[in-house]
Amino acid sequence: MRTGIARRRFGKTAERKKRLMQKENMIFIVEDDESIRVLLEAALKASGFSTKSFEGAEMALLEAVQKCPDAMLLDIMMKGMDGITALQMIRQNPTIKSLPVMLIRC
C-alpha cells in the first residue's frame, strides 16, 4: 500500500517537472562583449532556457517591459547605459520591478 502512495507521489512530481520544462523560460542577456554574450547564450540554451541577447541596456529595457522575461543577466560595465543605471530603471518601473537580475562583470 505504501508503494502505491510513493508511486503516485513520484508520478505527480514527474508531471509537475514536465509542465515546468514545457514552459518557455526566457532569459535576457545584456552584454556588450559579443564573445561573452555567445558563451552565456550557449550555456543557458544547453540548460534548457530560451535566451535573447542585447548589446546595450536601452533596447533590453524597452523589450523587457513588453515581454516580461523570467530573468536578466546584466553586465555592470557597458558603453552607453551601464548595468547599475539599468538596474535602477528596472526597479523604478512597476511592470518589471520584480524581475530577477544578476549583475555580471567579465
N, C-alpha and C positions, 0 to 999 in steps of 0.2 A: 504494500500500500504506500509506503514512504517513497518507493522508487517511482511510482506513478506521479506523485506530487513533484518530485525533483525533475522528472522529465517535462512536466507541464511548465514548471518554472523556467527551466532552461529553454524550452520552446518559446516561451513568451519573450525571454531575453534575446533570443536569436531573431525573433520577429522585430523587436524594437531596434536592434542593431541594423537589421536590413532596411528598415524605414529610415533610420538616421543616415545610412550610407546613400540612400536614394536621393536625399535632399542635396541640392547643389550648394555647397559651402563656398561662397565667393570671398576671396581674399584679395584686397588691393595691395599692390607693391608699388611704393613710391620711392624711387632711387634714381639719381642722375647718372650713375655709372652703369653703362649697358651690360658689361660683363657680370656685375653683381646681380643686376636685375634678372638676367638669363639664368644664372645659377639658382637664385631664390625661386624663380618660376619653376624650374625643373624639379627642385626638391619638393615643392608643395604639390605639384601635379603628380609626382610619384607617390605621394602620400594620400592621393585621392581628392585633393582640393581643386576647385576651379580658380583661376587667377586672372587678374587684369593688371597690366603694368603701366606705369606712368613715369615720365621723365621729370616732371615737375609737380609741385603740390597744388598749383592753381587748378589744373584740369582734374586732378584726383578729387579735390574738394567739391567741384561742381558735379561730377558724376556720382560721388558718394551720397550727395543729397538726393539725387534722382533714384539711384539703385539700391541704397542701403546695404552695403556689403556686410558680411559677417565679422570681418576683422580687417585691419590695415597694418602693414609693415611700412614704417615711415622713417626715411633717412633723416638724421639730425642736420647734417651739413649738406646743403644743396645750393645751387645757383638760384637766384631769384628768391622765392619764399623759402625760408629754412623750416626744418621739421618742428621746431618749438613753436614758431608762429602759427604753423598749420594746425598743430595740436590745440593751441589756444582758440583758434577759429572753430575747430571741431567742437570743443567743449562749450562754446557760446551759441552754437546752432542747435535749436531744440529738436530738429529732425535726427541729427546724428550724434548728439552729445553723449550718448551711452555706448557709442561704437568702441569696441576694444581696439586699442592702438598699441603696437610695440615699436618703440623707437630703436633704430639701429644705427650703428656707425661702423663703416667698413673702411 
